[in-house]
C-alpha cells in the first residue's frame, strides 16, 4: 500500500492487514510471517494498527528487499553474499 507513511520511513512497508471484509490478512501473533509479492519475499510482518479482532487492521512489515536488510542477513549467515 505504501512505502512512505509516518510508520514506514523507507525501512517498513505498509500493507492491508485485512484484505477481506471479515477475515484474512494479518492479526495478533503473525509477527515474523512473510509478506509476498507474487512468489518473492519482500518483508516480514512486524506490527499492526487498527481494529477490533484485526478487522480494518493496517499492517507494517520490515522490508527485506533493501541493502541494509541484505547486509544484516549476510552478517548472520542467512543470506549468501
Secondary structure, DSSP 4 states (H G I P E B T S, - for coil): -BSSSTTTTTTEEEEES--SSSS-S--TT-TT-EEEETTEEEEEEEEEE--GGGTT-EEEEEESSSHHHHHHHHHTTSS--
